[in-house]
């Protein structure tokens, strides 16, 4: 049986994105790309008018949030719980203190005093249609949003589709061959079928001496770890992103047990 593979490559969310679908109309992929750009505009911390920036600015009071942002905030709380606090979107003040105050293409700014991030459940409350940040707290959705969005877009594109949002992806169905979508992870190619994958690393967005975008919530500083890049396969793109970041922060001694406990498979590269 002949299958028609449609693909669309573009830049969004701060990196390269890829959409693939078998026996799907090209218009579906164009619509998917437009949706990703819309999500970028709504969820970026670098635009004062974005929904995320407006929510951060409302800290100290209950604020109305869209169903999409409400769901993402609940996902952030789940990520904090299952990672034992290692995946904590409340690291934004610490990230700003490390110099990542504007888009990476614009370059870092001066490093200021270290900020220890609070536990997310201590500063974020979510209820139907609204949420509240503690005064002085702010969040950066980062990779959690990308994995979460990849899962949802793949569900919309069709039963045989793959969505890769800057390395956070979900592979739905068996791909062109029916055996799975070929994806490069940890220096090898694996076939993914109804699985998510993500890579977290310290090399891509790095500056100065030992400075990068991955903050360790335990110290408030860019992570010091013997893993430079961790790739993980899990049941969803959101889970893969959470587990990859946690594995990188845990290092080679503790990462294997953590991934095994969550039925995830991982690879890593040394610095």
Phi, psi and omega in degrees: 000134180273134177242150179251115180266123175255143180220156178210125181242137182197170177254133177192164176058024178085015180190196182272136179236149180222135174236134177226144176207143178261133178054045178235149180290142178304330180298330180294320179289324176297319177295321178296318178298315180300321179296319179298317178298321178297318179296321176302312182297327182278331192248358180288146175271353185269356178245119183302333184270358180294159180298321179295315181297321179294324177293316177301321181292340182273004185310135182106348181218156174293137181229142175291135178231153178289161175304325180294310180293323176302314180296320180293321178295322176294323177296323178296319177295321177296318180299319179297318183294309187285343178264004183065030179088357181288328177259104191225107183289353178280014179280000186305314177302323177292323178294319177295320180295332179280355176108359182266071185261348181217177183303149186297328179295336179275348177091160182284166174245185185297144175280134178244194183298148179295137178243120177276119182293144175283162172296133185302314180298341178283339186239352183233126173237139181229133172223173185303115175083358181206164180205162180219132171258142174297144180305129181096346179270154174204157187231155175232114186291327172047226185295332179302317179297320183295314178295319180296317179293322179299318178301315184286323179291321178299322178296328181279330185287333179138173187289343177232091185209158176222132177238123177238112180249090177060035179100349173260120189220161170225130180251115183251132181077188189264010180071196182297319185275340186091350181269350183132162178274127178285125182226134178275122180219131176057034178080010178220163180258129179237155177259124182248134178224112183054050180219156174253160177211153179204154176233131177238134183209169182251001187269326190291313179249081182231150180204157178060204180263112177063029178248134178202178190277352185266101183275135173273113182300341181285336184240338185078009181240161173308135189301138170254109187213155178271013173245123178271332181207128179240131176243138186222141170251132180214183185290339180215163176295322179297314179296318180300318178297314180298312184291325179295316180294317180296318180299317180298317181291327181287330182083174188293338182286320187252342184299316183303316181292321179298312181295320179297321180295334180255013178054044178242155181244133185223158173227156176211158177244144178278158178300000000 
